[in-house]
């Protein structure tokens, strides 16, 4: 298996290349290398992972792959781009795994050039997005109550699907959701927000005036949920 890790300190960017069959032994070494190179990068660093020549095989290295993802989250990773063949079995495997876990939401491209261009023109997000499963949300919009499911979430906003009450772009809303579990750093969150995107019964909001304490609690809950799913 071919492994390559490097860091571009000027661009504040980490590059990973995984070729061949990704087995646990090799990914354990990759995990060690990643920790070494990330030490030279600043908070908010971007990651480009080249999986175009990789096969996860029977997924026996997935647990270590998840450890790498959680380590990057703990170091406040920024944008994450994965280079992968959209028609490959690996792509389907990765999407299947991603649909069942809480972790950051990457961008998928076909070439290294696409990856670099995407990062150069991307609008900086205030925080990395986490893909979330089965997180119910209640919201109030224009004095009407609605419910839905959060499918991605960050300390800066969230996206909701299966929404029962229509909303409009730029509309003020209040969202309420709860992380359940005895080991969660915090439970219920009630946050004011502004609608930034609407598509049928799906919408996205940007949190408004969220306090630093609440933002820190939310970040810890996201990390805790991600780590619980190893």
C-alpha positions in Angstrom: 0.0 0.0 0.0 1.3 3.5 -0.8 1.0 6.1 1.8 2.1 9.7 1.6 1.6 12.6 4.0 2.9 16.1 3.7 2.1 19.6 5.1 2.2 22.9 3.3 2.8 25.4 6.1 2.3 28.4 3.9 -1.1 27.3 2.6 -1.9 25.8 6.0 -2.9 22.5 4.3 -2.4 18.8 4.9 -2.1 16.4 2.0 -2.8 12.7 2.4 -2.5 10.1 -0.4 -3.7 6.5 0.2 -3.0 4.0 -2.6 -3.8 0.3 -2.8 -5.8 -1.7 -0.2 -6.2 0.3 3.0 -5.6 -2.2 5.8 -5.4 -1.4 9.5 -1.7 -1.8 9.9 -0.9 0.7 7.2 -3.5 3.1 8.4 -2.1 3.0 11.9 1.2 4.3 10.5 -0.7 6.9 8.6 -2.4 8.0 11.9 1.1 8.5 13.4 2.3 10.5 10.4 -0.8 12.7 10.4 -0.3 13.7 14.1 3.3 14.6 13.3 2.5 16.8 10.4 -0.6 18.5 11.9 1.7 19.8 14.7 3.1 22.3 12.2 -0.2 23.6 11.0 -2.5 26.3 12.4 -6.1 25.9 13.6 -8.5 25.9 10.6 -6.1 24.0 8.3 -7.5 22.4 5.2 -7.1 18.7 4.2 -6.9 17.1 0.8 -7.1 13.3 0.8 -6.4 11.5 -2.4 -8.3 8.2 -2.5 -8.3 7.8 -6.2 -6.0 4.8 -6.1 -7.3 3.3 -2.8 -9.5 0.4 -1.9 -10.8 -0.1 1.6 -11.1 -3.8 0.9 -13.3 -5.4 3.6 -13.2 -2.2 5.6 -10.9 -3.7 8.2 -9.1 -0.3 8.5 -12.2 1.8 9.0 -11.8 2.1 12.8 -8.3 3.7 12.3 -9.6 5.9 9.5 -12.3 7.1 11.9 -9.5 7.8 14.5 -7.7 10.0 11.9 -10.9 11.9 11.3 -11.6 12.5 15.0 -8.0 13.6 15.5 -8.4 16.2 12.7 -11.6 17.4 14.3 -10.0 17.8 17.7 -7.3 20.0 16.0 -10.0 22.2 14.5 -9.8 21.2 10.9 -11.2 23.5 8.3 -12.3 22.4 4.8 -11.8 18.7 3.9 -11.7 17.6 0.3 -11.5 14.0 -0.9 -10.3 13.0 -4.4 -12.2 9.9 -5.4 -13.7 8.2 -8.5 -17.4 8.9 -8.3 -18.3 5.7 -10.1 -16.0 3.4 -7.9 -17.1 0.9 -5.3 -14.9 2.8 -2.8 -17.0 5.9 -3.3 -20.2 3.9 -2.5 -18.5 2.4 0.6 -17.4 5.8 1.8 -20.8 7.3 1.4 -22.4 4.3 3.1 -20.1 4.7 6.1 -20.5 8.5 6.2 -24.3 8.1 6.2 -24.1 6.1 9.5 -21.7 8.2 11.5 -21.3 11.7 12.9 -18.3 13.3 11.5 -17.2 16.3 9.3 -18.8 16.7 5.9 -16.2 16.5 3.2 -16.2 17.8 -0.4 -15.8 15.2 -3.1 -13.9 15.9 -6.4 -12.2 13.9 -9.1 -8.7 15.4 -9.4 -6.1 17.2 -7.4 -6.5 20.2 -9.6 -10.2 20.4 -8.7 -9.3 20.0 -5.0 -6.9 22.9 -5.1 -9.2 25.1 -7.1 -12.1 24.3 -4.8 -10.1 25.4 -1.7 -8.8 28.6 -3.4 -12.3 29.8 -4.3 -14.2 28.4 -1.3 -15.8 30.9 1.1 -14.4 30.3 4.6 -16.9 28.7 7.0 -16.8 29.7 10.6 -16.5 26.1 11.6 -16.4 22.6 10.1 -19.8 20.9 9.4 -20.7 17.6 10.9 -23.0 15.1 9.2 -25.6 14.2 11.8 -28.0 11.3 12.0 -31.3 11.1 13.9 -31.2 14.5 15.6 -34.7 15.9 15.9 -35.2 19.7 15.9 -38.1 21.9 16.8 -38.3 25.4 15.4 -40.4 28.5 15.5 -40.8 30.7 12.4 -43.3 33.6 12.1 -44.9 32.5 15.4 -45.6 29.0 13.9 -44.1 25.8 15.3 -42.4 23.2 13.1 -40.3 20.1 13.5 -37.7 18.4 11.3 -34.4 16.5 11.4 -30.9 18.1 11.4 -28.7 16.4 8.9 -25.6 18.6 9.2 -24.6 20.8 12.0 -21.8 23.2 13.0 -21.2 25.8 15.7 -22.2 28.3 13.0 -25.5 26.8 11.7 -27.4 23.8 10.6 -29.4 22.2 7.8 -32.8 20.7 8.3 -34.9 18.3 6.2 -38.4 16.9 6.6 -39.5 20.4 7.8 -43.2 20.6 8.6 -43.6 24.4 8.6 -42.5 26.5 5.6 -39.8 29.2 6.0 -38.4 31.9 3.8 -34.8 33.1 3.1 -33.8 35.8 5.6 -36.6 34.9 8.0 -35.7 34.8 11.7 -36.2 31.4 13.4 -35.5 29.8 16.8 -34.3 26.2 16.7 -34.2 23.8 19.6 -32.4 20.4 19.7 -31.0 18.1 22.2 -28.0 15.7 22.4 -29.0 12.7 24.5 -26.7 10.5 26.5 -25.2 10.5 30.0 -21.7 11.4 28.7 -22.7 14.4 26.7 -21.1 17.7 27.9 -24.5 19.5 27.5 -28.1 18.7 26.7 -30.6 21.0 25.1 -29.8 24.0 22.9 -32.1 26.8 22.0 -30.5 29.1 19.4 -31.8 32.1 17.4 -30.9 31.9 13.7 -31.6 33.3 10.2 -32.7 31.2 7.2 -30.0 31.3 4.5 -31.3 28.6 2.1 -34.6 27.0 1.3 -35.3 24.0 -1.0 -38.8 22.5 -0.6 -39.0 21.0 2.9 -35.3 21.5 3.4 -33.7 24.6 4.7 -30.4 25.9 6.2 -29.9 28.5 8.9 -27.0 30.5 10.2 -26.9 30.9 14.0 -27.2 34.4 15.3 -25.6 35.9 18.4 -24.6 32.5 19.8 -22.6 33.0 22.9 -19.0 31.7 23.2 -20.0 29.4 26.1 -22.9 27.9 24.2 -20.7 27.5 21.1 -18.0 25.7 23.1 -20.7 23.4 24.6 -22.0 22.6 21.1 -18.5 21.9 19.8 -17.8 19.5 22.7 -21.1 17.7 22.0 -20.2 17.3 18.4 -16.8 15.9 19.2 -18.3 13.6 21.8 -20.9 12.2 19.5 -18.3 11.6 16.8 -16.0 9.8 19.2 -18.8 7.6 20.5 -19.3 6.2 17.1 -15.8 4.8 16.6 
